[in-house]
Amino acid sequence: MGLKAGIVGLPNVGKSTLFNAVSNSAKAQASNYRFCTIEPNIGLVDVPDSRLSKLAELVVPDRIVPTQIEIVDIAGLVRGASKGEGLGNKFLGNIREVDAIIHVIRCFEDENVLRDEGAINPVSDKEIIDTELQLKDLESVDKKIQRTEKMARTDPKMKAELEVLLRCKAHLEQGKSIRGLDLSKEDKAAVADLFLLTEKPVLYVANVDEASMHTGNKFSEALKASVANENAQVIIMNNNIEAQIAEMEDPADRELFMEEYKMTEPALNRLIRSTYKLLNLYTYFTAGVQEVRAWTIHEGWKAPQAASVIHTDFEKGFIKAEVIGYDDYIQFGSESAARDAGKLRIEGKEYIVKDGDVMHFRFNV
């Protein structure tokens, strides 16, 4: 589906280290100087899902194919980026292309890691990024207001659009992000062409020291408090530890390493699952002897739309879908057993796919 989440933050907060850990197809250079990552690095990331493994245990397929999302590592932003400071224009252009933002914030002290902004202050760091994005959005909204005002005098549709733009402007001028404005679907259409930066959903990563990776620290607590009204999630992790885990090819070594750090799973798994959820994505499965596979769809998609991610012909020629709920499949142990128990349903074009459905599509070529 080409969905992307962009890793952003100030320079030297651990963005590229995190990218190195999550990406299984690309590695960004992680160095201790500004603008190390100039061109955005893009990596495909497997979405951890225990349901896929459990289905595979029952079916014993030739291969297992997880679903993936794209993670983009974007150049570090500095104060004044909205006016072109540093690599501001490049940063803002790259972030405009992603669907969600993973905002990495430094929550550790280390005199060996350079910092331009003085003492460690995660709240201030967050506000710097917020302000730059808000200023850029304000510029975009102002330009469209100027184009719309004249037409709004005679066109009711443009008048309604202008009202939405003016609401957005007032909100941004208060130092608030558009995602907090709760725009309706109709209102969002008025600003859709602006691809507003502060409308994108955000997940915060508190990059802490090793001693704080399980409990957090005063910096991560301050960050949590500052985003409490945003209804946003904060993931606490040590990016260096996560990068080390990701580099280990031997599963036994990985398990031993995590056991030493009292970890039941990499924190990256939580991060990737949370990012997936942030994008309002669902997973459905196909299960056969050739492969057990996870497929990504948007929450609320109907069966023909879900079929289209396998092949567009599946949507065009859709007849019906055979559906078994994940829990039923696991309970009865196979498709045939679930069918015999009356748990296989035949669904039509209006069926809204549920997260975890195991599906088989019937279609005309």
N, C-alpha and C positions, 0 to 999 in steps of 0.2 A: 504493500500500500504506500510505501515511500514516506512513512511518518518519521519525523525527526525530532529529537530533543537536543538542545544545544547546551553545552557546558560553558558557563560564563563566570566572571568574577574579576577582581583586581589582579594585577600581576603578582606572581609568586604566592598564590594561596593554595596551590595544589591541583589546579585544573588539569594540566597535562598528565600529572601522575595518576589522577583518577581516570582520565581517558585511556592511558596505557593499561590500566587494570580492567576496565570494562570492555575494551575493544578486542575482538578475536580476529580482526582482519587488518588492523592498521596500528601502528605505534607512533605516537607523537614524541618528539624530543622534549625531555623534561630537564630544563637547565635553569640555573639560578640567575637569570637576568631578564629584563623586560622584553616583551614582544618576541619571546622564543618561538611561539606558535603564530606565524604570520598568516599563512594560508590556512583555512579551516581544515582540520583533519577529520575524516569521516570513517567511522567503523560500524560494522554490523554486529549487533549484540544479541546473543541468544537470550530469550526470556525464560528464566528458571521456572519450571512448573512440575511439581511432583505428580500431578495427574497424568502427564504424558508418560512418565516412567511406570506408573501403576498400570496404565493401559497396555504398555509394551510388555510388561511381565505376563499379562494374560494372553495377548495375541502372539507374542514371540515373532515379530516381523523381521524382514531382511534389514530394514533400517528404521531409524527414529529421526524425525525431522522436527526440531523445535521451531516456534515462530520467532521472529526477530524484529527489533526496531533499530533505527539508525541513531547513532550518537555522534554529535558534531563538536569538536574541540575548537573553540573560537578564541582569537587573540585577546589578551588581557586588556581591560578597559581602564582608563585613567580619568581623573577629574577634568572636565572640559571636553570630553569626547563628543558631546552633542554639537560642539563648535569646531570639531575637526582635530582636537588635540590628540597627540599620540597617533594611534591607529583607529581613531574614533569612527571615521566614516566607514572603514572596512568592517570594524566590529559591528556597527549598527546595521550595515547592509547584510552581513552574514546572519545576525540574529533575527532579522526580519523574515528569513526563509525557514525558520524552524517552527514546529508546532507547540513546543513546550520548552521551558527553561529549567535547567539544573544549575542553581546558583551556589557555587562553592565559596564558603566564607572561612577565613583563617580564624581558628579558635585555639591556637597553640603559640607558645613563646619559644623562639629559637633565634639567637643573635646571629647565627650563621646564614639565615635566610633573609635576604634583603627586604626592606619594607619602606615605602615612600611616605606613608601616612602617619608616622610616629608610633606611639604606643598601640598595642593590640586593642582594637575596638570593633568587634563584629557588627554592632549596631550602626556605627558610623560608616563602616565599609558597605553594608547593605544599602544605606541611604545614598551613598555616592552613586551606586549603580542605578538605584531607583530614580534619583534626580536626573541623571543623564538620559535615561529612557523616557521619563516624563517630559523633559524639555524637547526631545526630538518629536515625541507624539504631539506636543503642543504646537510645534512648528507645522506639522502635517495638517492638524485640525484647522489652524488659522488660515492656511493656504486654501483649504477647501471651503471654509466659511466665506472667504473673499470671492470665490467662484460661484457660490450658491446664493448669496444675498440678493443679487439682482433678479435671478430667476424666481426666487421665492415670493416675489411681489405679485406674480401672476399665476404661478403654478402651485396648487395645493400640495402636491406630492413633494416638491422641492421645499415648501414651507415646513412640512413635517420633518424633512431631512435636516433642515437648518436648525430646528429646535433640538434635535439629537446632538448635532455638532456643538451647539452652544452649551448643552449640558456637559458634554465631554470637556469642553474648554474650561468651564467653571471648576470641574472636578480636578483637572490637571493643575490648574492654577493654585489649588489648595494643597498641592504636593501629594496628590493621591493617584493611584494607578487605575486605569480603566476597568480592569477585571473586578474591582470593588464596586463598580457602579451598577452592577446587576442589570445590564441592558437586555431587553427582550429580543427575541429572534428577529422581529421586524426592525427594532432599533439598530441591531448589529448590522443589518443590511445597509444602513445609511453610511456606515464607516468601514464596510468590508474592503473597499478598494484602497484603504489607507494602510492596511496590514499593521495596525497599531501594536507597538512593542509591549506596552503595559497591559494589553488585553490578554496576552498569552499566560497560561497557567504556570505556576512556579513551584519547584520543589527545592528546599534549602538543604545543603550538605554542610554540616559543621565539621570541618577537618580538625580533629583534636590530636593531642599527643597520645602516646601509647598508654600511659597511665590512666587516661580518661576515656578510652575507647568503649568501655562498657557502661560507665556511669555518667559521662559528660563532665563538664567543669563550669567554672563561673562564666566563661566566655559563651559556651553553648547555651547555658541557662539564660543569659542576657539576650541572646539571639531568639530563643523560644519566646521569651516575654515580648520581644519587639514585634513578632509576627502573630501574636495570639489573636488579633482581630482580623487577620487575613484568611483565617481558616486554612492555613498552609501547614504542610508537614515538614518537620525538621529531622533529617537522618544524621545520626552521630556516627562518625567513622574515622579511622586513621588511614588516610589514603596510601601512605607508604606500605603499611602492612597489607592492604588489599592488593597493591601492585605486586608485592612479593608472592602472595598466594596465587595470583593469576599467572605468574611466570613458571610455577611448578608444573611440570608435565606429568610427574608420577602421582597418581591419586593417593597412594600410601603416604608419600612425603607431605602432600597437602593436608591430609587428615592429621598427621602427626604434628604438623606446624599449627594447625587450628586448635588442636587439643592443648598444645602448650600455651596458647593464648586464651584458652577457655571459650572457644567459639564453636557453636553448633553448625554454623554455615557462614560463608563470607557475607559481610555487611553489604557487599555489592548486590547480592541476590535481593535483599530488601529494597535497595535503591532502584534496581531495574524493574522489579514488580511494582513499586510505588510510581515510577515514571509511566509505566504501562497503564496503571489505573488513572493517573493524572490526565492521560489523553482520552479517558472514557472508552477504553478498548476492551473488547471481549475476546475470548478464545473459544473456538469450537474445534472438534477433532474428527479426523477420518481414521478409521482403524481397519487394516487388512493385513494379510500375510506379507505383502510387498513392502508396506510401510505403515507406521503409525505416525500421524502428522498433526501438528497444531497449526491453526489458521487464525489470522487476526482480522477482526471486524470491528466496526463501531457499535457501541451500545445502541440498541433500538433498530438494528438492521433486520429486514425481512429475509426470508429464506432465499429468494432469487438473488438478492444483493450479496448474501453470504456465499452463494454458489459462484458468483462472479470472480471471487479472489482465487478460485482454482483455475477457472478459464471463463472468458467472457461468453463463450458459447453455452456454458451451463446456465447463465442467466437468460440468454435469448431463447433457449429451447426448454426452459424449466417446465417440468410437469408436476413433480411433487418431491418431497423429501422424506426419507425414512429417518426417524429421530429416536434415539435412546438417551435418556438423561444419564449424566456421568455416574451418579450414585447408583442408579439401577444397573448400569453396565458392570460396575465393580461388584455389586451385591450378587448378581447372577453369574458373573464370570465369563460370559461370552455373548456375542450377538444372538446366536441361536437360542441360548437359554433365556435371554431377556425377551426374545420374540415369543417363545413358548409360554412365558409367564405373563404375556400380554403387555409388556413394557415397551414394545416398539410401536411408535405412533406414525401414522401417515399424515403429513402436514402439507398444506397448500401454499399458495403465493403470499397469503396474508400472515403467515406464521412469523412471529418475532423470535429470532434465535436467542436462546438463553446461554449464558456463560457456562461452558463445560459440556454442551450438547455433543453427542457423538452422532455424526450425520452421514447419510449416503444419498446422493441426488439422482433422481431419474430425469432425463431430459431427451429432447429430440435434437438430432444434429441438423 
